[in-house]
Amino acid sequence: MPDYKQGRDEKYGGQEPRQSDRKVEKTRDRAHEDQAMSGDPSGQLGDLGEALETHDYPTTTDELVAAYGDYEIETQGGTESLEEVLAPTDNQTYDSADDVQSRILGLIHR
């Protein structure tokens, strides 16, 4: 059955369907959501990103906290020390700087 514009106009009483209103409302609501931090991970990690690149691996969470615990990391809520960011984790072993950075970024973006 063909879709004639006249039939659609009659169906909605000359108004656009509610779907358009929902799309606008949904878009408007998303504008207030927390945005994930984007960009270069080493930029988010500051000097810590460079320090992790030169660190010897494998290493553990405890070793990282002992060496870099005071380094500040940008989070969605401000800044936290590496020790604060890693506090909820168990003593894990990391094989590379990428492993550590992925873990840190995962913790600060949840």
BAFI-3210 file (N, C-alpha, C; in Angstrom, 3 decimals, decimal comma, padded with zeros to 6 digits):
// residues 110
n [1|2|3|4|5|6|7|8|9|10|11|12|13|14|15|16|17|18|19|20|21|22|23|24|25|26|27|28|29|30|31|32|33|34|35|36|37|38|39|40|41|42|43|44|45|46|47|48|49|50|51|52|53|54|55|56|57|58|59|60|61|62|63|64|65|66|67|68|69|70|71|72|73|74|75|76|77|78|79|80|81|82|83|84|85|86|87|88|89|90|91|92|93|94|95|96|97|98|99|100|101|102|103|104|105|106|107|108|109|110]
n.u [000,838|000,720|002,377|000,901|001,353|-000,830|-002,474|-000,890|-000,842|-003,529|-003,729|-002,169|-003,392|-002,517|-000,207|003,257|004,572|004,909|007,378|009,432|009,441|010,307|012,907|014,149|013,890|015,387|017,925|018,340|018,384|020,715|022,664|023,263|024,580|027,437|030,457|032,723|036,179|038,304|040,964|044,570|045,936|048,304|048,226|046,084|047,107|049,261|052,544|052,897|052,310|054,579|056,501|055,633|056,171|058,921|059,363|060,364|059,225|057,873|055,610|054,071|050,945|051,429|054,157|054,032|052,501|054,241|056,355|055,173|052,973|052,215|051,768|049,647|046,476|044,241|040,804|037,271|036,067|037,900|041,142|043,144|045,396|047,709|047,793|045,270|043,590|044,251|043,596|041,159|041,837|043,200|046,498|047,919|049,619|051,403|052,264|053,218|053,576|051,323|049,403|049,149|048,333|045,886|044,433|044,361|043,002|040,595|039,666|039,313|037,294|034,894]
n.v [-001,164|002,125|004,980|007,835|011,314|012,904|011,087|010,569|013,099|013,367|011,284|012,134|014,436|016,741|017,280|016,625|013,325|011,824|010,698|012,396|014,302|012,746|012,095|014,602|015,190|013,105|013,691|016,159|015,372|013,836|015,728|016,520|014,443|012,880|013,336|011,186|011,280|012,376|011,881|011,868|009,268|009,586|012,279|012,573|011,255|012,744|013,489|010,976|009,114|009,178|008,323|005,733|004,540|004,218|002,534|-000,596|-003,758|-007,066|-005,694|-004,880|-003,851|-002,897|-002,225|-000,169|001,743|002,277|003,456|005,519|006,577|009,170|010,650|012,761|012,313|013,155|013,092|012,522|013,809|015,622|015,693|012,882|010,954|008,452|006,362|006,600|006,075|003,422|002,105|000,534|-001,872|-005,210|-006,537|-006,624|-008,002|-006,405|-006,405|-004,496|-000,971|-000,183|-001,977|-001,086|001,584|001,169|-000,087|001,943|004,000|002,684|002,545|005,248|006,064|004,860]
n.w [000,000|-000,965|000,484|001,093|001,364|002,079|003,425|005,666|006,846|007,587|009,391|011,564|012,230|010,953|012,280|013,008|013,480|016,797|017,139|016,260|018,293|020,441|019,620|019,678|022,406|023,512|022,489|023,713|026,435|026,482|026,290|028,819|030,004|031,560|029,936|028,336|028,883|026,373|023,998|023,989|025,865|027,375|027,763|029,498|031,639|032,247|033,395|034,364|032,362|030,706|032,550|033,053|030,617|030,651|032,742|034,249|033,171|033,689|036,163|039,342|040,873|043,479|043,296|041,413|042,784|044,892|043,502|041,941|043,231|044,095|041,823|039,938|038,389|035,817|036,239|035,678|037,747|038,697|039,981|040,921|042,921|041,733|043,534|044,802|042,627|041,953|044,285|044,646|043,414|043,279|043,993|041,076|038,192|035,646|032,244|030,509|029,689|028,305|029,302|031,954|031,574|030,257|032,294|034,266|032,878|032,443|035,076|035,757|034,108|034,704]
ca.u [000,000|001,564|002,306|000,620|001,523|-002,135|-002,918|-000,111|-001,306|-004,807|-003,484|-001,600|-004,128|-001,726|000,993|004,303|004,480|005,571|008,747|010,331|009,529|011,139|014,295|014,641|013,995|016,509|019,134|018,473|018,774|022,101|023,566|023,601|025,306|028,885|031,167|033,973|037,346|038,865|042,285|045,755|046,022|049,420|047,788|045,251|047,946|050,313|053,911|052,856|052,349|055,982|057,205|055,242|056,847|060,320|059,382|060,697|058,091|056,590|055,564|052,814|050,236|052,144|055,399|053,664|052,083|055,450|057,184|054,470|051,708|051,876|051,475|048,257|045,807|042,988|039,614|036,077|035,712|039,031|042,390|043,401|046,726|047,713|047,459|043,823|042,952|044,493|043,205|040,165|042,300|044,115|047,866|047,962|050,865|051,262|053,361|053,694|052,997|049,966|048,533|048,917|047,534|044,526|043,797|044,121|041,952|039,353|039,222|038,891|036,160|033,682]
ca.v [000,000|003,307|005,935|009,164|012,361|013,342|010,113|010,786|014,344|013,096|010,381|012,874|015,680|017,865|017,436|015,629|012,209|011,988|010,208|013,546|014,899|011,871|012,235|015,880|015,065|012,213|014,454|017,178|014,693|013,386|016,870|016,680|013,275|013,024|012,984|010,460|012,081|011,896|012,399|011,065|008,768|010,174|013,619|012,414|010,769|013,723|012,973|009,552|008,346|009,070|007,513|004,330|004,057|003,878|001,606|-001,989|-004,687|-006,960|-005,005|-005,104|-002,669|-002,400|-001,574|001,085|002,688|002,680|004,309|006,650|006,795|010,586|011,283|013,181|011,874|013,856|012,253|013,298|014,588|016,459|014,932|011,915|010,363|007,080|005,495|006,646|005,428|001,976|001,571|-000,548|-003,069|-006,121|-006,466|-007,290|-007,923|-005,753|-006,781|-003,365|000,337|-000,182|-002,680|-000,213|002,729|000,684|-000,320|003,247|004,682|001,983|002,906|006,658|006,322|004,099]
ca.w [000,000|-001,035|001,580|000,556|002,359|002,537|004,413|006,891|007,455|008,230|010,526|012,678|012,406|010,464|013,102|012,781|014,431|018,097|017,055|016,163|019,626|021,275|019,194|020,195|023,846|023,791|022,205|024,754|027,659|026,379|026,423|030,227|030,482|031,693|028,714|028,529|028,550|025,124|023,691|024,194|027,232|028,116|028,132|030,683|032,728|032,506|033,457|034,699|031,116|030,298|033,549|032,845|029,405|030,948|033,875|033,925|033,224|034,368|037,448|040,060|041,367|044,658|042,844|040,756|043,825|045,618|042,651|041,318|043,937|044,265|040,531|039,790|037,168|035,558|036,196|035,372|038,928|039,117|039,925|041,987|042,837|041,228|044,661|044,978|041,474|042,001|045,596|044,629|042,709|043,961|043,498|039,779|037,447|034,346|031,358|029,708|029,993|027,741|030,249|033,103|031,129|030,003|033,597|034,892|032,121|032,735|036,424|035,869|033,211|035,027]
c.u [000,891|001,318|002,121|000,715|000,188|-002,658|-002,178|-000,574|-002,622|-004,620|-003,014|-002,269|-003,343|-000,459|002,000|004,154|005,285|007,022|009,733|010,523|010,432|012,607|014,901|014,848|015,195|017,835|019,387|018,934|020,240|023,090|024,023|024,360|026,783|029,534|032,438|035,122|037,956|040,248|043,365|045,831|047,172|049,100|046,928|046,082|049,078|051,691|053,951|052,941|053,771|056,765|056,883|055,923|058,274|060,462|059,727|059,479|058,594|056,726|054,206|052,188|050,995|053,431|055,103|053,260|053,298|056,281|056,481|053,170|051,268|051,558|049,982|047,722|044,514|041,855|038,422|035,682|036,808|040,335|042,477|044,816|046,602|047,327|045,946|043,093|043,080|044,037|042,174|040,636|043,168|045,510|047,955|049,340|050,571|052,490|053,933|053,042|051,573|048,979|048,157|048,020|046,094|043,763|043,435|042,969|040,596|038,788|038,707|037,695|034,915|032,770]
c.v [001,238|004,250|007,333|010,197|012,818|012,391|010,278|012,044|014,132|012,242|011,141|014,227|016,901|018,113|016,349|014,511|012,478|011,532|011,366|014,192|014,066|011,993|013,514|015,793|014,207|012,937|015,477|016,536|014,268|014,531|017,051|015,495|013,597|012,565|012,231|011,362|011,509|012,473|011,395|010,579|009,378|011,608|013,574|012,009|011,727|013,086|011,480|008,690|008,133|008,191|006,033|003,726|003,595|002,894|000,198|-002,893|-006,108|-006,264|-005,249|-003,771|-002,060|-001,675|-000,230|002,145|003,177|003,672|005,599|007,034|008,236|011,302|011,580|012,789|012,659|012,847|013,129|014,193|015,517|015,715|014,008|011,397|008,952|006,110|005,453|005,908|003,911|001,324|000,443|-001,834|-003,934|-005,921|-007,299|-007,153|-007,341|-006,062|-005,621|-002,071|000,425|-000,876|-001,769|000,953|002,322|000,489|001,002|003,956|004,014|002,354|004,343|006,978|005,523|004,871]
c.w [000,000|000,136|000,999|001,667|002,914|003,626|005,730|007,606|008,192|009,476|011,759|012,881|011,974|011,271|012,720|013,817|015,707|018,077|017,006|017,520|020,531|020,907|019,743|021,692|024,235|023,569|023,296|026,052|027,622|026,523|027,865|030,802|030,639|030,408|029,071|028,131|027,283|024,932|023,992|025,635|028,014|028,512|029,378|031,886|033,066|032,463|033,763|033,449|030,637|031,256|033,364|031,628|029,698|032,110|033,390|034,131|033,122|035,722|038,081|040,465|042,540|044,266|042,183|041,778|044,604|044,802|042,214|042,023|044,071|042,955|040,436|038,417|037,023|035,479|035,850|036,542|039,412|038,934|041,134|041,824|042,273|042,338|044,889|043,848|041,565|043,300|045,520|043,956|043,605|043,389|042,223|039,163|036,073|033,510|030,562|030,179|029,456|028,675|031,415|032,697|030,867|031,311|034,265|034,192|032,342|034,104|036,501|034,992|033,567|035,906]
res [m|p|d|y|k|q|g|r|d|e|k|y|g|g|q|e|p|r|q|s|d|r|k|v|e|k|t|r|d|r|a|h|e|d|q|a|m|s|g|d|p|s|g|q|l|g|d|l|g|e|a|l|e|t|h|d|y|p|t|t|t|d|e|l|v|a|a|y|g|d|y|e|i|e|t|q|g|g|t|e|s|l|e|e|v|l|a|p|t|d|n|q|t|y|d|s|a|d|d|v|q|s|r|i|l|g|l|i|h|r]
***
